[in-house]
Amino acid sequence: MELLKAKLGCQDNTKGRPLLLFLMAFALCGLGTTSVWSQSESEVRWWKGNLHTHSLWSDGDDFPEMIVDWYAQRDYQFLVLSDHNVLSEGQRWMANREIVRRGGEQSMEKYRKRFGPDWVESRRKSSPPDNSPPAELDAWETRLKTLAEFRKLFESEGKFLMMPAEEITDRVGKLPVHMNASNLPQVIQPQGGATVREAIVNNLRAVNDVAERTGQKVLVHLNHPNFGWAITPEDLAYVAEEQFFEIYNGHPSVNQLGDEFRPSLELMWDIANTLRIDQFKTAPLYGLATDDCHNYHGTPGSQPGRGWVQVRAKNLTPDELIFAMKRGEFYASSGVVVKDIQFDVKTKKLRIEIQPVADVEFVTQIVGTPRDYDRTWPPGTDANGKPVPVKQRYCPKIGTVFAKIIGNSVEYQMTGDELYIRAIITSSRPHPNPSFEQQFEQAWTQPFGWKNE
């Protein structure tokens, strides 16, 4: 616990206006409708889901049915398989050699044991040109089942739901720009752009066009901003159409904590939301936690169960889940379970009830930016005084910890001096499968109090 308190006692201060500020999209998406979760407990419940994971359809190491089975057996209620630039549809055969290379020698055996020989479809490949007998693994290939086929094994009304999804995997020069589209009715090809911001806008437009044409609700979120150091806080703030991003991603290579020149994802969130609320006069970003899992056989890498969202909605349907998330009625978690979150827009009081765990203590930080922060942000410099393009000298007041509250019940009364507030709940229990060193289980609420009701 002392290590936890030491970590929470200090702040990380490593520290353009949009071309197209789509305020109409903001008004329509529901983000600005209310900040209070007004539905009664009898009408709503929490639904647990993961919105980012991969299978053999792209660069994962297991069959999609095996992955869905893992989540369905661990009290998840919804899941998307977000493979790169593809939906799980159409004919796809994969060489057994490649399956084993990715997942290990037992991967095929585990698949057959779980689903049986009648389900698994394998066929012998044609002989080599010289008619010599190929090696056994090289002789066979297995068909990857489609979402339409395997979802029938798991889906149950009010218990488990799957949504088609794609990780739109784009690139601007050497910078990766990845965006997940959940409940997507058709594949979206990466749209590209001259800049990172332009690529984000172009891909959002493409998804919105498909959603509007088909009448299907789609949720788009920006993945792992610090992966490849591709996206800056200003980029996050700039594209007002973008409503969601990953505040936590379970892949160990996404630079969650930043470095000496680039802010952590926590600080990025506060910088972007300060710009959005104060200078751009638009809605803040909402934060998700995801697995971004690729490795399901115990090998090192991005493993399942590290991050998820809990959505507060009445029914387990794509429309209701997406509508609730666009209203901010969800929280992100890497292990902490929250029983209730309430924010009263009139009194500006936040209340949180955390699920107790024996011998575990919770520290809740109320974080935000005060209205009197310094709005002048000169470029940062390196040790020799040379300007560093990726570094800004952000005001230390951005991401201020207004309060620390120990216990399972949290109350915070806004004073009027805050642009907004959000809560980070940190458990004294270390994460059982950490993606970075000294990681504790956490949960993140969405921003509150930013509207002037």
C-alpha positions in Angstrom: 0.0 0.0 0.0 2.9 2.4 0.7 4.1 1.9 -2.8 0.7 2.7 -4.1 0.4 5.9 -2.0 3.8 7.0 -3.1 2.8 6.5 -6.7 -0.4 8.5 -6.2 1.2 11.3 -4.3 3.0 12.8 -7.3 1.8 14.2 -10.6 3.4 13.5 -14.0 4.1 16.9 -15.4 6.1 15.8 -18.4 4.8 17.8 -20.4 -4.5 24.2 -33.8 -7.6 24.7 -33.9 -9.7 22.1 -36.0 -10.0 22.7 -39.7 -13.5 21.2 -39.4 -15.1 21.5 -36.0 -18.0 19.1 -36.4 -20.3 20.5 -33.7 -23.3 19.1 -35.5 -21.9 15.6 -35.0 -21.4 16.4 -31.3 -24.9 17.5 -30.9 -26.3 14.5 -32.6 -24.2 11.9 -30.9 -25.8 12.4 -27.5 -22.6 13.5 -25.6 -24.2 16.8 -24.7 -27.6 15.6 -23.6 -27.0 15.1 -19.9 -24.3 14.6 -17.3 -26.5 12.8 -14.8 -27.3 9.1 -15.0 -30.9 9.5 -14.2 -32.3 6.0 -14.9 -33.3 4.1 -11.8 -31.4 1.0 -10.7 -34.4 -1.2 -11.6 -34.1 -0.1 -15.2 -30.4 -0.4 -15.9 -27.4 -2.7 -15.1 -23.8 -2.9 -15.9 -22.6 -4.8 -19.0 -19.0 -5.9 -19.2 -17.3 -6.0 -22.6 -14.1 -5.8 -24.6 -14.0 -3.6 -27.7 -10.5 -4.5 -29.1 -9.0 -7.9 -29.7 -7.5 -10.0 -32.5 -7.8 -13.5 -34.0 -6.2 -15.6 -36.7 -8.2 -13.4 -39.2 -5.4 -11.0 -38.9 -2.4 -11.1 -36.4 -3.9 -13.0 -33.4 -2.7 -16.4 -32.5 -6.0 -18.3 -31.9 -9.2 -19.2 -33.7 -12.1 -16.8 -33.2 -14.3 -19.4 -31.5 -11.6 -20.1 -28.9 -11.3 -16.4 -28.2 -15.0 -15.9 -27.8 -15.2 -18.9 -25.5 -12.5 -17.5 -23.3 -14.5 -14.2 -22.7 -17.9 -15.9 -22.5 -16.7 -18.1 -19.7 -15.3 -15.2 -17.7 -18.5 -13.1 -17.2 -18.1 -10.8 -20.2 -21.5 -9.9 -21.8 -20.3 -8.5 -25.1 -17.2 -8.8 -27.3 -16.0 -7.5 -30.6 -13.2 -9.2 -32.7 -11.5 -6.2 -34.3 -9.1 -7.6 -36.8 -7.0 -5.4 -39.0 -8.8 -4.1 -42.1 -11.1 -7.1 -42.3 -14.4 -8.5 -41.0 -14.7 -12.1 -40.1 -16.6 -13.0 -43.3 -16.0 -14.8 -46.5 -13.8 -17.8 -47.3 -10.4 -17.9 -45.4 -8.2 -21.0 -45.3 -5.0 -20.9 -43.2 -2.1 -23.3 -43.4 -1.8 -25.5 -40.3 1.9 -24.6 -40.3 1.1 -21.0 -39.9 -1.5 -21.7 -37.2 1.0 -23.7 -35.2 3.8 -21.1 -35.8 1.6 -18.5 -34.1 -0.1 -20.4 -31.4 2.2 -23.3 -30.7 2.0 -27.0 -31.2 -1.0 -27.5 -29.1 -3.2 -24.9 -30.8 -4.8 -27.2 -33.3 -5.3 -29.9 -30.7 -7.0 -27.6 -28.3 -9.3 -26.3 -31.1 -10.4 -29.8 -32.0 -10.8 -30.9 -28.4 -13.0 -27.9 -27.6 -15.3 -27.9 -30.7 -15.0 -31.4 -32.1 -14.0 -32.9 -35.4 -17.4 -32.2 -37.0 -16.9 -28.5 -36.4 -13.3 -28.2 -37.5 -12.9 -28.1 -41.3 -9.4 -29.1 -42.6 -8.4 -30.1 -46.0 -5.3 -31.5 -47.7 -3.5 -29.0 -49.8 -2.3 -29.9 -53.3 1.0 -31.8 -53.6 4.1 -29.8 -54.4 5.0 -29.4 -58.0 7.6 -32.2 -57.9 4.9 -34.5 -56.4 7.1 -35.2 -53.3 5.0 -35.8 -50.2 4.9 -32.6 -48.1 5.5 -32.5 -44.4 2.4 -33.2 -42.4 1.8 -29.6 -41.1 2.5 -28.3 -44.6 0.0 -30.7 -46.2 -3.1 -29.4 -44.4 -5.0 -26.2 -44.0 -8.0 -25.2 -41.8 -10.9 -22.9 -42.6 -11.5 -19.9 -40.3 -15.1 -19.8 -39.4 -17.0 -16.5 -40.0 -18.8 -14.4 -37.4 -22.1 -15.5 -38.8 -21.2 -19.1 -38.1 -19.6 -19.0 -34.6 -21.7 -16.3 -33.0 -24.6 -18.8 -32.9 -22.6 -20.9 -30.5 -22.4 -18.2 -27.9 -25.0 -15.5 -28.3 -27.9 -15.5 -25.9 -30.4 -12.7 -25.4 -29.6 -10.7 -22.4 -26.5 -12.8 -21.6 -23.9 -12.5 -24.4 -23.6 -10.4 -27.5 -21.1 -10.1 -30.4 -20.7 -7.1 -32.7 -18.9 -7.1 -36.1 -15.9 -4.9 -35.9 -12.7 -3.8 -37.7 -9.5 -2.1 -36.6 -9.0 0.4 -39.4 -5.3 0.2 -39.6 -4.0 3.4 -41.3 -0.6 5.1 -41.6 0.7 8.6 -42.2 4.3 8.2 -43.3 5.7 6.1 -40.5 3.1 7.0 -37.9 0.4 4.4 -37.2 -3.2 5.6 -37.0 -5.5 2.9 -35.8 -9.2 3.2 -35.1 -11.7 0.6 -34.1 -15.2 0.6 -35.5 -17.7 -1.6 -33.5 -21.0 -2.9 -34.9 -19.7 -2.1 -38.4 -21.8 -3.4 -41.3 -19.0 -3.5 -43.9 -15.3 -3.2 -44.3 -13.8 0.3 -44.4 -10.5 0.6 -46.2 -8.0 3.0 -44.6 -8.6 6.4 -46.0 -5.2 8.0 -45.4 -4.4 11.7 -45.2 -1.6 14.2 -45.4 -1.5 14.5 -41.6 -2.5 12.4 -38.6 -5.4 14.7 -38.0 -6.6 14.5 -41.6 -6.4 10.7 -41.5 -8.5 10.5 -38.3 -11.1 12.8 -39.9 -11.1 10.9 -43.2 -11.6 7.5 -41.5 -14.3 8.9 -39.2 -16.2 10.3 -42.2 -16.0 7.0 -44.0 -17.5 5.1 -41.0 -20.1 7.8 -40.5 -21.1 7.6 -44.2 -21.6 3.8 -43.9 -23.5 4.1 -40.7 -25.8 6.8 -42.2 -26.4 4.9 -45.4 -27.2 1.6 -43.6 -29.0 3.1 -40.6 -26.7 1.0 -38.3 -25.2 2.6 -35.2 -21.5 2.3 -35.1 -19.1 3.2 -32.3 -15.6 4.5 -33.4 -12.7 4.9 -31.0 -9.1 5.9 -31.4 -6.6 3.2 -30.4 -3.4 3.5 -28.3 -2.4 7.1 -29.1 1.2 6.6 -27.9 1.8 3.5 -30.0 4.7 4.5 -32.4 4.4 8.0 -30.7 1.9 8.7 -33.5 -0.7 11.0 -31.9 -0.2 14.1 -29.8 -2.6 15.6 -27.2 -3.3 18.4 -29.6 -4.3 15.8 -32.3 -6.7 14.3 -29.8 -8.2 17.7 -29.1 -8.3 18.8 -32.7 -10.8 16.4 -34.2 -14.0 17.2 -32.4 -15.7 14.3 -34.3 -13.7 11.8 -32.4 -15.5 11.0 -29.2 -13.6 8.0 -27.7 -10.0 6.9 -27.2 -8.2 4.2 -25.2 -7.1 5.5 -21.8 -5.8 2.0 -21.1 -4.7 -0.6 -23.7 -3.4 -4.0 -22.4 -0.7 -4.3 -25.1 2.8 -3.8 -23.5 4.1 -1.9 -26.5 1.7 1.1 -26.4 3.8 3.4 -24.2 1.1 3.9 -21.6 3.3 5.9 -19.3 4.9 8.2 -21.9 8.6 9.2 -21.7 10.7 12.3 -20.9 9.4 14.0 -24.1 5.9 12.7 -24.4 3.1 12.7 -21.8 1.4 9.6 -20.4 -2.1 8.7 -21.6 -3.5 10.1 -18.4 -1.9 13.5 -19.0 -2.8 13.4 -22.7 -6.5 12.9 -21.7 -6.4 16.0 -19.5 -4.5 18.1 -22.0 -6.9 17.2 -24.8 -10.0 17.7 -22.7 -8.8 21.0 -21.4 -8.3 22.2 -25.0 -11.7 20.9 -26.0 -13.7 22.2 -23.2 -12.0 25.6 -22.6 -10.7 26.6 -26.0 -12.6 24.7 -28.6 -16.0 24.8 -26.7 -16.8 21.2 -27.5 -17.4 17.9 -25.7 -14.5 16.1 -24.0 -13.1 12.7 -25.0 -14.4 9.6 -23.2 -11.9 7.0 -22.2 -12.0 3.2 -22.8 -10.0 0.3 -21.5 -9.3 -2.6 -23.8 -7.2 -5.8 -24.1 -5.9 -5.4 -27.7 -5.1 -9.1 -27.2 -3.1 -11.1 -29.7 -1.7 -13.8 -27.6 -4.1 -16.5 -26.1 -1.7 -19.4 -25.3 0.2 -17.9 -22.4 3.0 -16.5 -24.4 4.4 -13.1 -23.6 2.7 -10.1 -25.3 -0.8 -8.8 -25.3 -2.9 -11.2 -23.3 -6.7 -11.3 -22.6 -8.4 -9.9 -19.5 -6.4 -6.8 -18.9 -8.8 -4.1 -19.7 -12.5 -3.7 -20.4 -15.5 -1.3 -20.2 -18.6 -1.5 -18.1 -21.6 0.0 -19.8 -24.7 1.1 -18.0 -27.8 0.3 -20.1 -31.2 -1.4 -19.8 -30.7 -4.1 -22.5 -27.8 -5.9 -24.1 -28.2 -4.7 -27.7 -25.8 -2.9 -30.0 -28.0 0.1 -30.2 -28.5 0.5 -26.4 -24.8 -0.1 -25.6 -23.6 2.4 -28.2 -26.2 5.0 -27.2 -25.2 4.6 -23.5 -21.5 5.0 -24.3 -22.2 8.1 -26.4 -23.9 9.6 -23.4 -20.8 8.7 -21.3 -22.7 6.1 -19.2 -19.8 3.8 -18.8 -16.5 3.4 -17.1 -13.2 1.8 -18.0 -11.5 -0.8 -15.8 -8.3 -2.8 -15.5 -9.6 -4.6 -12.5 -11.6 -2.3 -10.2 -15.4 -2.9 -10.1 -17.7 0.0 -9.5 -21.2 -0.5 -8.1 -22.6 2.9 -8.9 -21.6 6.3 -10.3 -23.9 9.3 -10.0 -23.3 13.0 -10.9 -25.9 15.6 -10.1 -25.8 18.3 -12.7 -27.6 20.8 -10.5 -25.5 20.4 -7.3 -22.3 19.4 -9.2 -21.7 16.6 -6.8 -20.1 13.3 -7.8 -20.9 10.0 -5.9 -19.1 6.7 -6.5 -19.7 3.3 -4.8 -16.9 0.8 -5.3 -17.3 -2.9 -5.0 -15.6 -4.0 -1.8 -12.8 -6.6 -1.9 -11.4 -8.3 1.2 -8.1 -6.8 2.4 -8.0 -4.4 -0.5 -8.0 -0.6 -0.1 -9.1 1.9 -2.8 -7.8 5.4 -3.4 -9.9 7.6 -5.6 -8.2 10.7 -7.1 -10.5 13.5 -8.4 -8.6 14.9 -11.3 -9.2 17.8 -13.7 -8.0 21.3 -14.7 -8.8 24.5 -12.8 -10.2 27.4 -14.7 -7.1 29.6 -13.9 -4.6 27.4 -15.6 -1.9 29.0 -17.8 -3.0 29.0 -21.4 0.4 29.8 -22.8 2.3 26.7 -23.9 5.8 27.4 -25.3 7.6 24.6 -27.0 9.7 22.3 -24.9 13.4 21.9 -25.1 16.0 19.1 -24.6 18.9 19.1 -22.1 20.8 21.4 -24.5 18.0 23.9 -24.8 17.1 22.8 -28.3 13.4 22.8 -29.1 11.8 19.4 -29.2 8.7 19.3 -31.5 7.0 16.5 -29.6 7.3 18.2 -26.2 5.2 21.1 -24.9 5.6 23.0 -21.6 2.1 22.4 -20.4 0.8 24.2 -17.4 1.4 21.9 -14.3 -2.2 22.7 -13.3 -3.5 20.5 -16.2 -4.4 17.2 -14.6 -4.6 18.6 -11.0 -5.5 16.2 -8.3 -8.3 18.1 -6.5 -8.9 15.4 -3.9 -7.8 11.9 -2.8 -10.4 9.8 -1.0 -9.7 6.4 0.6 -12.5 3.9 0.9 -15.3 2.3 -1.0 -17.7 5.4 -0.9 -16.6 8.5 -2.7 -18.2 12.0 -2.7 -16.8 15.1 -4.3 -18.5 18.5 -4.4 -17.3 20.7 -7.3 -16.5 24.3 -6.2 -17.0 26.1 -9.5 -13.2 26.5 -10.0 -12.9 23.3 -12.1 -13.3 23.1 -15.8 -14.3 19.5 -15.3 -13.5 16.5 -13.1 -13.0 12.8 -13.6 -12.1 10.0 -11.1 -9.3 7.5 -11.2 -9.8 4.6 -8.7 -6.6 2.7 -7.8 -6.7 -0.6 -5.9 -3.9 -1.6 -3.5 -3.9 -4.9 -5.3 -1.3 -5.3 -8.0 -2.6 -6.2 -11.4 -2.5 -10.0 -11.7 -1.3 -9.8 -15.4 0.4 -6.4 -15.8 1.2 -4.7 -19.1 3.7 -2.4 -17.5 5.8 -2.4 -14.3 4.2 -1.7 -10.9 0.7 -1.7 -12.4 -2.2 -1.7 -9.9 -5.8 -2.5 -10.8 -7.7 0.7 -11.7 -10.9 2.2 -13.0 -11.6 5.5 -14.8 -14.8 7.4 -14.9 -15.7 9.8 -17.7 -15.4 13.6 -17.3 -18.2 15.4 -15.4 -19.1 18.9 -14.7 -18.0 20.4 -18.0 -21.4 21.6 -19.1 -22.9 24.8 -18.0 -26.4 23.6 -17.1 
